[in-house]
Amino acid sequence: MTYQPISVTELNTYIKEKFNEDEYLNNVLIKGEISNFKNHYTGHMYFTLKDENSLIKCVMFKTYTPHLDFMPKDGMKVMVLGSVSVYERDGVYQIYAKAMKQEGIGDLHAEYEKLKQKLEQEGLFEKSHKKDIPYMPKCIGVLTSNTGAVIRDIINVSTRRNPNIYIKLFPVPVQGQGASEKIAKAIEIMNKEKLADVLIIARGGGSLEDLWTFNEEIVARAIYNSELPIISAVGHETDFTISDFVSDLRAPTPSAAAEIAVPEISEIQNKLENNKRRIQNALRKKIEIMRLRYEKCMTNKSFTDPLEKVNKSYMLLDKEVKRLETSINIKIKEKKTYMVQWITKLDTLSPLKTLTRGFSIVTNQDGKVITSVNKIKKSDKVTLRFVDGEKKAEII
C-alpha cells in the first residue's frame, strides 16, 4: 500500500475538522484557574486555564468580552463556556471562549494575599527600613539562573553603561522545589562575605506559579535581613511578587534593574566635565573680581600717598598743641593777676609792713611772740626783730 504524503497545513486542517465534527467539543463547559492572562490592545483576551495536573490555552475574542461582568486576572477560578478547536498555524488546540463566569480566587492567589498581609503588618514593607542604592557600585551581585536571557540582559546593559563594572553571578534556581531556600541562602552568603555593593534578584516573566519562589516567606525575610541593598527584578512590569515589596527597590524588568544599579559612565563624565567648566568659570570670575579690587586698592590714597594721613594728623596735633599752649598761657596770666591781688592784700596785712613804721617784734628763746609784760621776767633773754634785722637783749 502506497501512502501519498500530505502537508502540515493539510494535517492540521484535517484535525481541526475532526474537532469541529465533535458535538461535545463544540459546546463544552470547563472550570479551572486563570494564569498568564493578557488583555490585548485589540480587545481579545488570551489566557491559560489550568488545574492541579494540566492546562489548556484559551482565547476570548472581543465579540464576547463586552458581556463579562468582571475583569479576569491571574489566580481567578472561573467556568468557561466555549468550543475546542485547532489553531492551524501553530498546530495547537485551544478553547475559544464564548462566556465566562467567576468561580473564586485560586488557592495560590489567596495564599499570596494572606502572606502579603501578614508581612505588611509586621512592617517588612516599611519605607523607613529600605536602604539607598549606591550611586557608583564597583561590584554588582546577581542572583538568578546562569542560563537564559536574564543574566545576558543584565550583563549587556551593565557593561554598555559602564565597561568597568564588575558583575558576580551567584547561580540559583528561580523556580521549582527548594529554589526559595537556595535563594535565601545565597543572599545570606553574599552578605556574610561582602561579595558585592548591591544585589539584583532577577528572573523572567511567567505565571503566578512560575514566580511563586519569590512569594515565599523565607525569601522575603532573607531580603529584609540583608545588609546589602537589594533590587528586585522579577517577571514583567505587570508582575508583582512579595519580594518586590520587601526589597529596597523594585525594577520592572531585569534590564531596568541593571540600568538602575549601574550609572551611565558617559553621563557621569559629562557631568564631571560640566562641573569642571563651572569651577573654571567661577575661578576666572573670582580672579577678575580680586584683580578689580586690587586695582581699586592701589589707586587709594593710602597707597599713592601713604604719609598724607600722617601729615594731616601732625597738623591736627600741632593745632591742638598750640590751642593748649594758648589756653595754658591765658590761664597762667589769669592766675598771676589773681596772685598779685592776693599778695598785695597779704602785704598790706603783713606784720613786716608794720615794722617799717618803727615797730618791732619781741620773741622769747622758744621763738614765741611776747604779747604781754606778764609773759617775761628779769634776766629773760629775748630777741628783738626790726625791719632790717634782729638783736638779742636781756630784761633788766
Rosetta blueprint (number, residue, H / E / L):
1 M L
2 T L
3 Y L
4 Q L
5 P L
6 I L
7 S L
8 V H
9 T H
10 E H
11 L H
12 N H
13 T H
14 Y H
15 I H
16 K H
17 E H
18 K H
19 F H
20 N H
21 E H
22 D L
23 E H
24 Y H
25 L H
26 N H
27 N L
28 V E
29 L E
30 I E
31 K E
32 G E
33 E E
34 I E
35 S E
36 N E
37 F E
38 K E
39 N E
40 H L
41 Y L
42 T L
43 G L
44 H L
45 M E
46 Y E
47 F E
48 T E
49 L E
50 K E
51 D L
52 E L
53 N L
54 S L
55 L E
56 I E
57 K E
58 C E
59 V E
60 M E
61 F L
62 K L
63 T L
64 Y L
65 T H
66 P H
67 H H
68 L L
69 D L
70 F L
71 M L
72 P L
73 K L
74 D L
75 G L
76 M E
77 K E
78 V E
79 M E
80 V E
81 L E
82 G E
83 S E
84 V E
85 S E
86 V E
87 Y E
88 E L
89 R L
90 D L
91 G L
92 V E
93 Y E
94 Q E
95 I E
96 Y E
97 A E
98 K E
99 A E
100 M E
101 K E
102 Q E
103 E E
104 G E
105 I E
106 G L
107 D H
108 L H
109 H H
110 A H
111 E H
112 Y H
113 E H
114 K H
115 L H
116 K H
117 Q H
118 K H
119 L H
120 E H
121 Q H
122 E L
123 G L
124 L L
125 F L
126 E L
127 K H
128 S H
129 H H
130 K L
131 K L
132 D L
133 I L
134 P L
135 Y L
136 M L
137 P L
138 K L
139 C E
140 I E
141 G E
142 V E
143 L E
144 T E
145 S L
146 N L
147 T L
148 G L
149 A H
150 V H
151 I H
152 R H
153 D H
154 I H
155 I H
156 N H
157 V H
158 S H
159 T H
160 R H
161 R H
162 N L
163 P L
164 N L
165 I L
166 Y E
167 I E
168 K E
169 L E
170 F E
171 P E
172 V L
173 P L
174 V L
175 Q L
176 G L
177 Q L
178 G L
179 A H
180 S H
181 E H
182 K H
183 I H
184 A H
185 K H
186 A H
187 I H
188 E H
189 I H
190 M H
191 N H
192 K H
193 E L
194 K L
195 L L
196 A L
197 D L
198 V E
199 L E
200 I E
201 I E
202 A E
203 R E
204 G L
205 G L
206 G L
207 S L
208 L L
209 E L
210 D L
211 L L
212 W H
213 T H
214 F H
215 N H
216 E L
217 E H
218 I H
219 V H
220 A H
221 R H
222 A H
223 I H
224 Y H
225 N H
226 S L
227 E L
228 L L
229 P L
230 I E
231 I E
232 S E
233 A E
234 V E
235 G L
236 H L
237 E L
238 T L
239 D L
240 F L
241 T L
242 I H
243 S H
244 D H
245 F H
246 V H
247 S L
248 D L
249 L E
250 R E
251 A L
252 P L
253 T L
254 P H
255 S H
256 A H
257 A H
258 A H
259 E H
260 I H
261 A H
262 V L
263 P L
264 E L
265 I H
266 S H
267 E H
268 I H
269 Q H
270 N H
271 K H
272 L H
273 E H
274 N H
275 N H
276 K H
277 R H
278 R H
279 I H
280 Q H
281 N H
282 A H
283 L H
284 R H
285 K H
286 K H
287 I H
288 E H
289 I H
290 M H
291 R H
292 L H
293 R H
294 Y H
295 E H
296 K H
297 C H
298 M H
299 T L
300 N L
301 K H
302 S H
303 F H
304 T H
305 D L
306 P L
307 L L
308 E H
309 K H
310 V H
311 N H
312 K H
313 S H
314 Y H
315 M H
316 L H
317 L H
318 D H
319 K H
320 E H
321 V H
322 K H
323 R H
324 L H
325 E H
326 T H
327 S H
328 I H
329 N H
330 I H
331 K H
332 I H
333 K H
334 E H
335 K H
336 K H
337 T H
338 Y H
339 M H
340 V H
341 Q H
342 W H
343 I H
344 T H
345 K H
346 L H
347 D H
348 T H
349 L H
350 S L
351 P H
352 L H
353 K H
354 T H
355 L H
356 T L
357 R L
358 G L
359 F L
360 S L
361 I E
362 V E
363 T E
364 N L
365 Q L
366 D L
367 G L
368 K L
369 V E
370 I L
371 T L
372 S L
373 V H
374 N H
375 K H
376 I L
377 K L
378 K L
379 S L
380 D L
381 K E
382 V E
383 T E
384 L E
385 R E
386 F E
387 V L
388 D L
389 G E
390 E E
391 K E
392 K E
393 A E
394 E E
395 I L
396 I L
